[in-house]
């Protein structure tokens, strides 16, 4: 366990964020392998079927991840202040409230799968496969919840290494299950979905065993499940605020996916390939943002205002450095990366995917400002501004689908996010500066 309220700032932040980054790499790796196997083995239509549901799957996963990350903020704050009783009570609340949320999400998705796919303007030729894939993912949502709960509890108390180790094991198993289900058993997209769910289940079980054996101070008692209004209020505002922020962004992405699906299967395949590469290139931003949530929360609990300001500054500098690397990577090797996923015999798909990446990546400097400051404000318990920025992002994606795509086609999709990253980044920067002056 790592106490981030003492000693140097930059080195502990980097050490803490590296396992989160590597965990994201392995998680995206087995997601990417799903796409590569589906695209190369099952063909363009199956690739499009998985891609057509990507925004919904991302929404489900990010609501769960947002809840768990937000719930972990009070846990981290109580750990920083040394109040273990309140910390365990907050963990009990995490388990109780997120379990209810996962059950509701899973049931709603299973009940409304067909209307949801229709709303997304899913092409008829991939409708059935998309439904199968989404059904399996939604059915396994409770598994996603359990692992995210366990991983975020460990990170809240300063341990980002164990979740990484467990995730690596899961990633390797996911690859093996992909090969088994799709190649040996000749399964379709359901094989890729089952491999993902089973891999997450194994991660959850291993992490649970570790928590029982190695973290006795986290062991819950029956009295920990007796919630007080003040504790419940803080927990729910933090968890629901983060989940709302994540979900608003993804609801906007679902709206955007509707516009993309209406452009045909080749555009869907190109967008799927480019977004998978995009997911890899933004992982350092996600890692440093997650680190800032824990760092700011612990130091707020410990009353270390000076460390909070310096930590945010270092987080931004790390993000800017990676933005420079990402620009060079995409402009030099973007086509080779796309060829790892997309069918090599379709030049239109390859060129479209590369063009998307080359338009988006130079705006990563604005994205790192947006993500870093948004998560820092969450760590300070200020959720209104991040949620407002997310609402603006969702509104802009609706505008993109209604007004820009009909005129500009897929180019409108390519320029949509860079525009909103800049606008939201400016908004969050102005308010974060004012908030930091008043709060810390």
DRENDO-1510 file (C-alpha; in Angstrom, 1 decimal, always signed):
<recs>
REC; n; res; u; v; w
REC; 1; UNK; +0.0; +0.0; +0.0 .
REC; 2; UNK; +1.3; +3.5; -0.9 .
REC; 3; UNK; +0.8; +6.6; +1.1 .
REC; 4; UNK; +0.9; +9.5; -1.5 .
REC; 5; UNK; +0.7; +12.2; +1.2 .
REC; 6; UNK; +4.4; +12.1; +2.1 .
REC; 7; UNK; +7.8; +12.4; +0.5 .
REC; 8; UNK; +8.5; +13.4; -3.1 .
REC; 9; UNK; +5.7; +14.0; -5.6 .
REC; 10; UNK; +6.7; +13.2; -9.1 .
REC; 11; UNK; +8.4; +9.8; -8.5 .
REC; 12; UNK; +5.6; +8.3; -6.5 .
REC; 13; UNK; +3.1; +9.5; -9.1 .
REC; 14; UNK; +5.0; +7.9; -11.9 .
REC; 15; UNK; +5.4; +4.7; -9.9 .
REC; 16; UNK; +1.8; +4.6; -9.0 .
REC; 17; UNK; +0.6; +5.4; -12.6 .
REC; 18; UNK; +2.8; +2.9; -14.4 .
REC; 19; UNK; +0.9; -0.2; -13.2 .
REC; 20; UNK; -2.3; +1.5; -14.1 .
REC; 21; UNK; -0.9; +2.2; -17.6 .
REC; 22; UNK; +0.4; -1.3; -18.1 .
REC; 23; UNK; -3.0; -2.7; -16.9 .
REC; 24; UNK; -4.7; -0.6; -19.5 .
REC; 25; UNK; -2.3; -1.8; -22.1 .
REC; 26; UNK; -3.0; -5.4; -21.4 .
REC; 27; UNK; -6.8; -4.7; -21.1 .
REC; 28; UNK; -6.8; -3.0; -24.5 .
REC; 29; UNK; -4.5; -5.7; -25.9 .
REC; 30; UNK; -7.0; -8.4; -25.3 .
REC; 31; UNK; -9.8; -6.2; -26.6 .
REC; 32; UNK; -7.6; -5.5; -29.7 .
REC; 33; UNK; -7.0; -9.2; -30.1 .
REC; 34; UNK; -10.7; -9.8; -30.2 .
REC; 35; UNK; -11.0; -7.3; -33.0 .
REC; 36; UNK; -8.0; -8.6; -34.9 .
REC; 37; UNK; -9.3; -12.2; -34.7 .
REC; 38; UNK; -12.8; -11.2; -35.6 .
REC; 39; UNK; -11.7; -9.0; -38.5 .
REC; 40; UNK; -9.2; -11.4; -39.9 .
REC; 41; UNK; -10.9; -14.7; -39.2 .
REC; 42; UNK; -14.7; -13.9; -39.3 .
REC; 43; UNK; -14.6; -11.1; -41.9 .
REC; 44; UNK; -15.7; -7.5; -42.4 .
REC; 45; UNK; -19.4; -8.0; -41.4 .
REC; 46; UNK; -18.5; -9.6; -38.0 .
REC; 47; UNK; -16.0; -6.8; -37.5 .
REC; 48; UNK; -18.7; -4.3; -38.2 .
REC; 49; UNK; -21.1; -6.1; -35.9 .
REC; 50; UNK; -18.7; -5.8; -33.0 .
REC; 51; UNK; -17.9; -2.2; -33.9 .
REC; 52; UNK; -21.6; -1.2; -34.2 .
REC; 53; UNK; -22.0; -2.1; -30.5 .
REC; 54; UNK; -18.8; -0.5; -29.3 .
REC; 55; UNK; -20.3; +2.7; -28.0 .
REC; 56; UNK; -23.0; +0.7; -26.0 .
REC; 57; UNK; -20.4; -1.6; -24.5 .
REC; 58; UNK; -18.2; +1.3; -23.7 .
REC; 59; UNK; -21.1; +3.0; -22.0 .
REC; 60; UNK; -21.9; +0.0; -19.8 .
REC; 61; UNK; -18.3; -0.5; -18.8 .
REC; 62; UNK; -17.6; +3.1; -18.2 .
REC; 63; UNK; -20.7; +3.6; -16.0 .
REC; 64; UNK; -19.4; +0.7; -13.8 .
REC; 65; UNK; -15.9; +2.0; -13.9 .
REC; 66; UNK; -17.1; +5.5; -13.1 .
REC; 67; UNK; -19.2; +4.3; -10.2 .
REC; 68; UNK; -16.3; +2.3; -8.7 .
REC; 69; UNK; -13.8; +5.1; -9.3 .
REC; 70; UNK; -16.1; +7.7; -7.8 .
REC; 71; UNK; -16.9; +5.5; -4.8 .
REC; 72; UNK; -13.2; +5.0; -4.2 .
REC; 73; UNK; -12.6; +8.7; -3.8 .
REC; 74; UNK; -14.0; +8.8; -0.2 .
REC; 75; UNK; -12.1; +5.6; +0.5 .
REC; 76; UNK; -8.9; +7.2; -0.6 .
REC; 77; UNK; -9.6; +10.3; +1.4 .
REC; 78; UNK; -10.3; +8.4; +4.6 .
REC; 79; UNK; -7.2; +6.3; +4.1 .
REC; 80; UNK; -5.2; +9.5; +3.7 .
REC; 81; UNK; -6.6; +10.8; +7.0 .
REC; 82; UNK; -6.0; +7.5; +8.8 .
REC; 83; UNK; -9.7; +6.9; +9.6 .
REC; 84; UNK; -10.0; +3.2; +8.8 .
REC; 85; UNK; -13.5; +2.8; +10.3 .
REC; 86; UNK; -15.0; +5.3; +7.9 .
REC; 87; UNK; -12.9; +3.8; +5.1 .
REC; 88; UNK; -14.4; +0.3; +5.7 .
REC; 89; UNK; -17.9; +1.8; +5.9 .
REC; 90; UNK; -17.3; +3.5; +2.5 .
REC; 91; UNK; -16.1; +0.2; +1.0 .
REC; 92; UNK; -19.3; -1.5; +2.3 .
REC; 93; UNK; -21.3; +1.3; +0.5 .
REC; 94; UNK; -19.3; +0.7; -2.7 .
REC; 95; UNK; -20.3; -2.9; -2.7 .
REC; 96; UNK; -24.0; -2.3; -1.9 .
REC; 97; UNK; -24.8; +0.6; -4.2 .
REC; 98; UNK; -22.8; -0.6; -7.2 .
REC; 99; UNK; -24.3; -4.1; -7.1 .
REC; 100; UNK; -27.8; -2.5; -7.4 .
REC; 101; UNK; -26.6; -0.3; -10.3 .
REC; 102; UNK; -25.0; -3.3; -12.2 .
REC; 103; UNK; -28.2; -5.3; -11.9 .
REC; 104; UNK; -30.3; -2.5; -13.2 .
REC; 105; UNK; -27.9; -1.8; -16.1 .
REC; 106; UNK; -27.7; -5.4; -17.1 .
REC; 107; UNK; -31.4; -6.0; -17.0 .
REC; 108; UNK; -32.2; -2.8; -18.9 .
REC; 109; UNK; -29.7; -3.7; -21.6 .
REC; 110; UNK; -31.0; -7.3; -22.1 .
REC; 111; UNK; -34.6; -6.1; -22.2 .
REC; 112; UNK; -34.0; -3.4; -24.8 .
REC; 113; UNK; -31.3; -4.8; -27.0 .
REC; 114; UNK; -33.3; -4.8; -30.2 .
REC; 115; UNK; -34.7; -1.3; -29.8 .
REC; 116; UNK; -31.3; -0.1; -28.8 .
REC; 117; UNK; -29.7; -1.6; -32.0 .
REC; 118; UNK; -32.4; -0.1; -34.1 .
REC; 119; UNK; -31.9; +3.2; -32.4 .
REC; 120; UNK; -28.3; +3.0; -33.3 .
REC; 121; UNK; -29.3; +2.6; -37.0 .
REC; 122; UNK; -27.5; -0.8; -37.1 .
REC; 123; UNK; -27.4; -2.2; -40.7 .
REC; 124; UNK; -29.7; -5.2; -41.2 .
REC; 125; UNK; -26.9; -7.5; -42.4 .
REC; 126; UNK; -25.1; -7.2; -39.0 .
REC; 127; UNK; -28.1; -6.8; -36.7 .
REC; 128; UNK; -28.3; -10.4; -35.5 .
REC; 129; UNK; -24.5; -10.7; -34.8 .
REC; 130; UNK; -24.4; -7.4; -33.0 .
REC; 131; UNK; -27.4; -8.5; -30.8 .
REC; 132; UNK; -25.6; -11.8; -29.8 .
REC; 133; UNK; -22.4; -9.9; -28.9 .
REC; 134; UNK; -24.2; -7.3; -26.8 .
REC; 135; UNK; -26.3; -9.9; -25.0 .
REC; 136; UNK; -23.3; -11.8; -23.8 .
REC; 137; UNK; -21.4; -8.7; -22.7 .
REC; 138; UNK; -24.5; -7.4; -20.8 .
REC; 139; UNK; -25.1; -10.7; -19.1 .
REC; 140; UNK; -21.5; -10.6; -17.7 .
REC; 141; UNK; -21.7; -7.1; -16.5 .
REC; 142; UNK; -21.7; -8.2; -12.8 .
REC; 143; UNK; -18.3; -9.7; -13.4 .
REC; 144; UNK; -17.0; -6.4; -14.7 .
REC; 145; UNK; -18.4; -4.7; -11.6 .
REC; 146; UNK; -16.7; -7.1; -9.1 .
REC; 147; UNK; -13.3; -6.7; -10.7 .
REC; 148; UNK; -13.5; -2.9; -10.9 .
REC; 149; UNK; -14.6; -2.7; -7.3 .
REC; 150; UNK; -11.7; -4.8; -6.1 .
REC; 151; UNK; -9.1; -2.9; -8.3 .
REC; 152; UNK; -10.4; +0.5; -7.3 .
REC; 153; UNK; -10.3; -0.4; -3.6 .
REC; 154; UNK; -6.7; -1.4; -3.9 .
REC; 155; UNK; -5.8; +1.7; -5.8 .
REC; 156; UNK; -7.5; +3.9; -3.3 .
REC; 157; UNK; -5.2; +2.6; -0.6 .
REC; 158; UNK; -2.1; +3.1; -2.9 .
REC; 159; UNK; -1.7; -0.4; -4.4 .
REC; 160; UNK; -1.7; -0.3; -8.2 .
REC; 161; UNK; +0.6; -3.3; -8.7 .
REC; 162; UNK; -1.6; -6.2; -7.7 .
REC; 163; UNK; -4.5; -5.2; -10.0 .
REC; 164; UNK; -1.9; -5.1; -12.9 .
REC; 165; UNK; -0.6; -8.6; -12.1 .
REC; 166; UNK; -4.1; -10.0; -12.0 .
REC; 167; UNK; -5.1; -8.3; -15.2 .
REC; 168; UNK; -2.0; -9.6; -17.1 .
REC; 169; UNK; -3.1; -13.2; -16.1 .
REC; 170; UNK; -6.6; -12.4; -17.4 .
REC; 171; UNK; -5.2; -11.0; -20.6 .
REC; 172; UNK; -3.2; -14.1; -21.4 .
REC; 173; UNK; -6.2; -16.3; -20.6 .
REC; 174; UNK; -8.4; -14.1; -22.8 .
REC; 175; UNK; -6.1; -14.7; -25.8 .
REC; 176; UNK; -6.1; -18.4; -25.2 .
REC; 177; UNK; -9.9; -18.4; -25.0 .
REC; 178; UNK; -10.2; -16.4; -28.1 .
REC; 179; UNK; -8.2; -18.9; -30.0 .
REC; 180; UNK; -10.1; -21.8; -28.5 .
REC; 181; UNK; -13.6; -20.5; -29.1 .
REC; 182; UNK; -13.1; -18.9; -32.5 .
REC; 183; UNK; -10.6; -21.2; -34.1 .
REC; 184; UNK; -11.0; -24.5; -32.4 .
REC; 185; UNK; -14.8; -24.4; -31.7 .
REC; 186; UNK; -15.6; -22.3; -34.8 .
REC; 187; UNK; -17.7; -19.9; -32.9 .
REC; 188; UNK; -18.6; -16.4; -34.2 .
REC; 189; UNK; -18.7; -13.1; -32.4 .
REC; 190; UNK; -20.2; -14.9; -29.4 .
REC; 191; UNK; -16.8; -16.6; -28.9 .
REC; 192; UNK; -15.0; -13.2; -28.6 .
REC; 193; UNK; -17.6; -12.0; -26.1 .
REC; 194; UNK; -17.5; -15.1; -24.0 .
REC; 195; UNK; -13.7; -14.9; -23.9 .
REC; 196; UNK; -13.9; -11.4; -22.5 .
REC; 197; UNK; -16.4; -12.2; -19.8 .
REC; 198; UNK; -14.6; -15.3; -18.7 .
REC; 199; UNK; -11.3; -13.5; -18.5 .
REC; 200; UNK; -12.9; -10.8; -16.3 .
REC; 201; UNK; -14.4; -13.4; -14.1 .
REC; 202; UNK; -11.0; -15.0; -13.5 .
REC; 203; UNK; -9.5; -11.6; -12.7 .
REC; 204; UNK; -12.3; -10.9; -10.1 .
REC; 205; UNK; -11.8; -14.3; -8.4 .
REC; 206; UNK; -8.0; -13.9; -8.1 .
REC; 207; UNK; -8.3; -10.4; -6.8 .
REC; 208; UNK; -10.9; -11.4; -4.2 .
REC; 209; UNK; -8.6; -14.2; -2.9 .
REC; 210; UNK; -5.7; -11.6; -2.6 .
REC; 211; UNK; -7.9; -9.2; -0.7 .
REC; 212; UNK; -8.9; -11.8; +1.8 .
REC; 213; UNK; -5.4; -13.2; +2.4 .
REC; 214; UNK; -3.2; -10.1; +2.2 .
REC; 215; UNK; -5.3; -7.1; +3.2 .
REC; 216; UNK; -6.8; -7.8; +6.7 .
REC; 217; UNK; -7.3; -4.1; +7.4 .
REC; 218; UNK; -9.9; -4.0; +4.5 .
REC; 219; UNK; -11.9; -6.9; +6.0 .
REC; 220; UNK; -15.5; -5.8; +6.5 .
REC; 221; UNK; -17.7; -6.4; +9.5 .
REC; 222; UNK; -21.4; -6.4; +9.8 .
REC; 223; UNK; -21.4; -3.0; +11.4 .
REC; 224; UNK; -19.7; -1.5; +8.4 .
REC; 225; UNK; -22.9; -2.0; +6.4 .
REC; 226; UNK; -24.8; +0.4; +8.7 .
REC; 227; UNK; -24.7; +3.6; +6.7 .
REC; 228; UNK; -25.0; +7.1; +8.0 .
REC; 229; UNK; -26.7; +9.8; +6.0 .
REC; 230; UNK; -23.5; +12.0; +5.8 .
REC; 231; UNK; -21.4; +9.1; +4.6 .
REC; 232; UNK; -24.0; +7.9; +2.1 .
REC; 233; UNK; -24.3; +11.4; +0.8 .
REC; 234; UNK; -20.6; +11.8; +0.2 .
REC; 235; UNK; -20.3; +8.3; -1.4 .
REC; 236; UNK; -23.3; +8.7; -3.7 .
REC; 237; UNK; -22.4; +12.2; -4.8 .
REC; 238; UNK; -18.9; +11.0; -5.6 .
REC; 239; UNK; -19.8; +7.7; -7.3 .
REC; 240; UNK; -22.9; +8.9; -9.2 .
REC; 241; UNK; -21.1; +12.1; -10.2 .
REC; 242; UNK; -18.2; +10.2; -11.8 .
REC; 243; UNK; -20.6; +7.6; -13.4 .
REC; 244; UNK; -22.7; +10.5; -14.7 .
REC; 245; UNK; -19.7; +12.2; -16.2 .
REC; 246; UNK; -18.5; +9.0; -17.9 .
REC; 247; UNK; -22.0; +8.0; -19.1 .
REC; 248; UNK; -22.8; +11.5; -20.5 .
REC; 249; UNK; -19.7; +11.3; -22.6 .
REC; 250; UNK; -20.6; +7.8; -23.8 .
REC; 251; UNK; -24.3; +8.7; -24.5 .
REC; 252; UNK; -22.9; +11.3; -26.8 .
REC; 253; UNK; -20.7; +8.6; -28.4 .
REC; 254; UNK; -23.8; +6.4; -28.9 .
REC; 255; UNK; -25.5; +9.3; -30.7 .
REC; 256; UNK; -22.4; +9.7; -32.8 .
REC; 257; UNK; -22.3; +5.9; -33.5 .
REC; 258; UNK; -25.8; +6.3; -34.9 .
REC; 259; UNK; -24.5; +8.7; -37.4 .
REC; 260; UNK; -21.5; +6.5; -38.2 .
REC; 261; UNK; -23.7; +3.4; -38.7 .
REC; 262; UNK; -25.7; +5.3; -41.3 .
REC; 263; UNK; -22.6; +5.7; -43.4 .
REC; 264; UNK; -22.3; +2.0; -44.2 .
REC; 265; UNK; -20.2; -1.0; -43.1 .
REC; 266; UNK; -16.9; +0.1; -44.6 .
REC; 267; UNK; -17.0; +3.3; -42.6 .
REC; 268; UNK; -18.0; +1.3; -39.5 .
REC; 269; UNK; -15.0; -1.0; -40.0 .
REC; 270; UNK; -12.7; +1.9; -40.5 .
REC; 271; UNK; -14.0; +3.7; -37.4 .
REC; 272; UNK; -13.7; +0.5; -35.4 .
REC; 273; UNK; -10.1; +0.0; -36.4 .
REC; 274; UNK; -9.1; +3.6; -35.7 .
REC; 275; UNK; -10.9; +3.8; -32.4 .
REC; 276; UNK; -9.1; +0.7; -31.2 .
REC; 277; UNK; -5.7; +2.4; -31.9 .
REC; 278; UNK; -7.1; +5.6; -30.4 .
REC; 279; UNK; -7.9; +3.6; -27.2 .
REC; 280; UNK; -4.3; +2.5; -27.0 .
REC; 281; UNK; -2.8; +6.0; -27.5 .
REC; 282; UNK; -4.9; +7.7; -24.9 .
REC; 283; UNK; -4.1; +5.1; -22.2 .
REC; 284; UNK; -1.3; +7.3; -20.6 .
REC; 285; UNK; -3.9; +10.1; -20.2 .
REC; 286; UNK; -6.2; +7.6; -18.4 .
REC; 287; UNK; -3.4; +6.4; -16.2 .
REC; 288; UNK; -2.3; +9.8; -15.1 .
REC; 289; UNK; -5.9; +10.9; -14.6 .
REC; 290; UNK; -6.6; +7.9; -12.4 .
REC; 291; UNK; -3.5; +8.7; -10.4 .
REC; 292; UNK; -4.5; +12.3; -9.9 .
REC; 293; UNK; -7.9; +11.1; -8.5 .
REC; 294; UNK; -6.1; +9.1; -5.8 .
REC; 295; UNK; -3.3; +11.6; -5.3 .
REC; 296; UNK; -5.6; +14.6; -4.8 .
REC; 297; UNK; -8.1; +12.6; -2.6 .
REC; 298; UNK; -5.4; +11.3; -0.3 .
REC; 299; UNK; -3.7; +14.7; +0.0 .
REC; 300; UNK; -7.1; +16.5; +0.6 .
REC; 301; UNK; -7.7; +14.1; +3.4 .
REC; 302; UNK; -4.3; +14.8; +4.9 .
REC; 303; UNK; -4.7; +18.6; +4.4 .
REC; 304; UNK; -1.7; +18.8; +2.0 .
REC; 305; UNK; -2.8; +21.7; -0.3 .
REC; 306; UNK; +0.8; +22.3; -1.5 .
REC; 307; UNK; +1.1; +18.8; -2.8 .
REC; 308; UNK; -2.2; +18.9; -4.6 .
REC; 309; UNK; -1.1; +21.8; -6.8 .
REC; 310; UNK; +2.3; +20.3; -7.6 .
REC; 311; UNK; +0.8; +17.0; -8.4 .
REC; 312; UNK; -1.6; +18.5; -10.9 .
REC; 313; UNK; +1.2; +20.4; -12.5 .
REC; 314; UNK; +3.3; +17.2; -12.9 .
REC; 315; UNK; +0.3; +15.3; -14.2 .
REC; 316; UNK; -0.1; +17.9; -17.0 .
REC; 317; UNK; +3.6; +17.8; -17.9 .
REC; 318; UNK; +3.5; +14.0; -18.3 .
REC; 319; UNK; +0.4; +14.3; -20.5 .
REC; 320; UNK; +2.0; +16.9; -22.8 .
REC; 321; UNK; +5.1; +14.7; -23.1 .
REC; 322; UNK; +3.0; +11.7; -24.2 .
REC; 323; UNK; +1.0; +13.9; -26.6 .
REC; 324; UNK; +4.2; +14.7; -28.5 .
REC; 325; UNK; +5.2; +11.0; -28.7 .
REC; 326; UNK; +1.7; +10.0; -29.8 .
REC; 327; UNK; +1.7; +12.6; -32.7 .
REC; 328; UNK; +5.1; +11.2; -33.9 .
REC; 329; UNK; +3.8; +7.6; -33.6 .
REC; 330; UNK; +0.6; +8.1; -35.6 .
REC; 331; UNK; +2.2; +10.2; -38.4 .
REC; 332; UNK; +5.1; +7.8; -38.8 .
REC; 333; UNK; +3.4; +4.4; -38.3 .
REC; 334; UNK; -0.3; +5.0; -38.4 .
REC; 335; UNK; -0.9; +3.0; -41.5 .
REC; 336; UNK; +1.0; +0.0; -40.2 .
REC; 337; UNK; -1.1; +0.1; -37.0 .
REC; 338; UNK; -4.3; +0.1; -38.9 .
REC; 339; UNK; -3.2; -2.8; -41.0 .
REC; 340; UNK; -2.9; -4.9; -37.9 .
REC; 341; UNK; -6.7; -4.7; -37.5 .
REC; 342; UNK; -8.4; -3.8; -40.8 .
REC; 343; UNK; -8.7; -6.0; -43.9 .
REC; 344; UNK; -5.5; -5.5; -45.9 .
REC; 345; UNK; -7.3; -5.8; -49.2 .
REC; 346; UNK; -9.6; -2.8; -48.6 .
REC; 347; UNK; -7.7; +0.4; -49.3 .
REC; 348; UNK; -10.7; +2.6; -48.5 .
REC; 349; UNK; -11.0; +1.3; -44.9 .
REC; 350; UNK; -7.3; +1.7; -44.3 .
REC; 351; UNK; -7.1; +5.3; -45.6 .
REC; 352; UNK; -10.2; +6.4; -43.8 .
REC; 353; UNK; -8.9; +5.0; -40.5 .
REC; 354; UNK; -5.5; +6.6; -40.9 .
REC; 355; UNK; -7.1; +9.9; -41.8 .
REC; 356; UNK; -9.2; +9.8; -38.6 .
REC; 357; UNK; -6.1; +9.3; -36.4 .
REC; 358; UNK; -4.1; +12.0; -38.1 .
REC; 359; UNK; -6.8; +14.5; -37.5 .
REC; 360; UNK; -7.4; +13.6; -33.9 .
REC; 361; UNK; -4.0; +13.0; -32.4 .
REC; 362; UNK; -2.6; +16.5; -32.7 .
REC; 363; UNK; -5.3; +17.6; -30.3 .
REC; 364; UNK; -4.2; +15.3; -27.5 .
REC; 365; UNK; -2.6; +18.4; -25.8 .
REC; 366; UNK; -6.1; +19.7; -25.2 .
REC; 367; UNK; -7.4; +16.2; -24.2 .
REC; 368; UNK; -4.8; +15.8; -21.5 .
REC; 369; UNK; -5.8; +19.2; -20.0 .
REC; 370; UNK; -9.4; +18.2; -20.1 .
REC; 371; UNK; -8.9; +14.7; -18.5 .
REC; 372; UNK; -6.3; +15.7; -15.9 .
REC; 373; UNK; -8.2; +18.7; -14.6 .
REC; 374; UNK; -11.6; +17.0; -14.7 .
REC; 375; UNK; -10.3; +14.1; -12.6 .
REC; 376; UNK; -8.5; +16.5; -10.2 .
REC; 377; UNK; -11.7; +18.3; -9.6 .
REC; 378; UNK; -13.4; +15.0; -8.9 .
REC; 379; UNK; -10.7; +14.2; -6.4 .
REC; 380; UNK; -11.4; +17.5; -4.7 .
REC; 381; UNK; -15.1; +16.5; -4.4 .
REC; 382; UNK; -16.1; +19.1; -7.0 .
REC; 383; UNK; -18.2; +17.1; -9.5 .
REC; 384; UNK; -20.4; +19.9; -11.0 .
REC; 385; UNK; -17.9; +21.3; -13.4 .
REC; 386; UNK; -16.8; +17.9; -14.9 .
REC; 387; UNK; -20.4; +16.9; -15.3 .
REC; 388; UNK; -21.1; +20.3; -17.1 .
REC; 389; UNK; -18.2; +19.7; -19.4 .
REC; 390; UNK; -19.5; +16.3; -20.2 .
REC; 391; UNK; -23.0; +17.6; -20.9 .
REC; 392; UNK; -21.5; +20.1; -23.4 .
REC; 393; UNK; -19.6; +17.3; -25.0 .
REC; 394; UNK; -22.8; +15.2; -25.4 .
REC; 395; UNK; -24.7; +18.2; -26.8 .
REC; 396; UNK; -21.9; +18.7; -29.4 .
REC; 397; UNK; -22.0; +15.1; -30.5 .
REC; 398; UNK; -25.7; +15.5; -31.1 .
REC; 399; UNK; -25.1; +18.6; -33.2 .
REC; 400; UNK; -22.5; +16.6; -35.1 .
REC; 401; UNK; -25.0; +13.9; -36.0 .
REC; 402; UNK; -27.8; +16.2; -36.8 .
REC; 403; UNK; -26.0; +19.1; -38.6 .
REC; 404; UNK; -22.4; +18.2; -39.5 .
REC; 405; UNK; -22.4; +14.6; -40.7 .
REC; 406; UNK; -25.2; +15.2; -43.3 .
REC; 407; UNK; -23.0; +17.9; -44.8 .
REC; 408; UNK; -19.4; +16.7; -44.2 .
REC; 409; UNK; -19.9; +12.9; -44.0 .
REC; 410; UNK; -17.2; +11.0; -42.0 .
REC; 411; UNK; -15.0; +14.1; -42.0 .
REC; 412; UNK; -17.5; +15.6; -39.6 .
REC; 413; UNK; -16.9; +12.7; -37.3 .
REC; 414; UNK; -13.2; +13.2; -37.5 .
REC; 415; UNK; -13.3; +16.8; -36.4 .
REC; 416; UNK; -16.0; +16.5; -33.8 .
REC; 417; UNK; -14.0; +15.4; -30.8 .
REC; 418; UNK; -11.0; +17.8; -31.4 .
REC; 419; UNK; -13.4; +20.7; -31.4 .
REC; 420; UNK; -15.0; +19.7; -28.1 .
REC; 421; UNK; -11.7; +18.8; -26.4 .
REC; 422; UNK; -10.5; +22.4; -27.0 .
REC; 423; UNK; -13.7; +24.0; -25.9 .
REC; 424; UNK; -14.2; +21.8; -22.8 .
REC; 425; UNK; -10.5; +22.0; -21.9 .
REC; 426; UNK; -10.7; +25.8; -21.8 .
REC; 427; UNK; -13.8; +25.7; -19.6 .
REC; 428; UNK; -12.4; +23.2; -17.2 .
REC; 429; UNK; -9.0; +25.1; -17.0 .
REC; 430; UNK; -10.7; +28.4; -16.1 .
REC; 431; UNK; -12.9; +26.9; -13.4 .
REC; 432; UNK; -10.1; +24.6; -12.1 .
REC; 433; UNK; -7.8; +27.6; -11.5 .
REC; 434; UNK; -10.6; +29.4; -9.5 .
REC; 435; UNK; -11.5; +26.2; -7.6 .
REC; 436; UNK; -7.9; +25.5; -6.6 .
REC; 437; UNK; -7.4; +29.1; -5.3 .
REC; 438; UNK; -10.5; +28.8; -3.1 .
REC; 439; UNK; -10.2; +25.1; -2.1 .
REC; 440; UNK; -6.5; +24.6; -1.6 .
</recs>
